[in-house]
Amino acid sequence: ITSGFGGGKGVATALGGLLAFDWVLTAIAAVAHVLARRFSGYVSLASVFMVWTVPLAQAVGLLTGWRTTGGVAVTAALAALITLRHASNFGRIRAGTESRHGQRTPTNSTTDST
């Protein structure tokens, strides 16, 4: 069931798995996504930023003693995979053709809207 969405299922699945693993890391990731989307306007960029905050937060937690369990390598590998899957989005961002959050994607309609 995709509810008509063209993307985001992999990131949503990763976030759901993270929620089952650790709700605090999920909250950190969700806040990172909201902030990145707000400042950049790009959902794809925010999603990649979000997944990289998880291994970073885990590493900081291990170094500071806040966390006692690892998993940094696993979450970094998942973040790398998600980053690779977003390569075409980064190309569209560089080209200026990626739509921003809240914008409608351009259509090829030739009808006049006046």
C-alpha positions in Angstrom: 0.0 0.0 0.0 1.6 3.2 -1.2 -1.2 5.7 -0.9 -0.1 7.2 -4.2 3.3 8.3 -3.0 6.1 8.0 -5.5 8.9 7.7 -2.9 9.8 7.6 0.7 8.8 4.1 1.5 12.4 3.0 2.2 13.0 5.9 4.5 9.6 5.3 6.2 10.5 1.7 6.7 13.9 2.6 8.2 12.2 5.1 10.5 9.7 2.5 11.6 12.5 0.0 12.3 14.4 2.7 14.2 11.3 3.3 16.3 11.1 -0.3 17.3 14.8 -0.1 18.2 15.0 3.2 20.1 12.4 5.8 20.4 14.9 8.5 21.5 16.9 8.1 18.3 13.7 8.2 16.4 12.8 11.5 18.0 16.2 12.9 17.2 15.9 11.7 13.6 12.4 13.2 13.2 13.5 16.6 14.6 16.4 16.5 12.2 14.1 15.8 9.3 11.7 18.6 10.2 14.5 21.1 10.6 16.3 20.1 7.4 13.1 20.2 5.4 12.2 23.6 6.8 15.6 25.1 6.0 16.2 23.4 2.7 12.7 22.8 1.4 13.7 19.5 -0.1 12.2 16.3 1.4 14.9 14.1 -0.2 17.7 16.1 1.3 15.9 16.2 4.7 15.5 12.4 4.5 19.2 11.8 3.9 20.1 14.3 6.6 17.8 12.4 9.0 19.3 9.0 8.4 22.8 10.3 8.9 21.9 11.9 12.3 21.2 8.4 13.6 24.7 6.9 13.5 26.1 10.3 14.5 23.8 10.4 17.6 24.7 6.8 18.4 28.4 7.6 18.2 28.1 10.7 20.3 26.1 8.7 22.8 28.7 6.1 23.0 31.5 8.6 23.4 29.7 10.5 26.1 28.4 7.5 28.0 24.7 8.4 27.2 24.4 5.1 25.3 25.8 1.8 26.1 24.9 -0.1 23.0 26.4 0.4 19.5 24.9 -0.3 16.2 26.7 2.6 14.6 28.0 0.5 11.7 24.6 -0.9 10.9 22.8 2.4 10.9 25.7 4.0 8.9 25.4 1.2 6.3 21.6 1.8 6.1 22.2 5.6 5.8 24.7 5.0 3.0 22.2 2.8 1.1 19.5 5.4 1.5 22.0 8.1 0.3 22.8 6.1 -2.8 19.1 5.6 -3.5 18.7 9.4 -3.5 21.5 10.1 -6.0 19.0 11.1 -8.7 17.3 13.5 -6.3 20.7 15.2 -5.7 21.2 15.5 -9.4 17.8 17.2 -9.8 18.6 19.5 -6.8 21.9 20.5 -8.6 20.0 21.0 -11.9 17.3 23.1 -10.1 14.5 20.7 -11.2 13.7 19.0 -7.9 10.5 20.3 -6.5 10.5 21.7 -3.0 8.2 20.5 -0.2 4.7 21.9 -0.8 5.2 22.7 -4.5 3.3 20.9 -7.1 5.4 19.2 -9.7 5.2 20.9 -13.1 2.8 19.2 -15.6 3.1 19.0 -19.4 -0.3 20.5 -19.8 -0.7 23.0 -22.7 -4.0 24.4 -21.5 -4.2 28.0 -20.5 -5.3 28.6 -16.9 -6.7 32.1 -17.6 
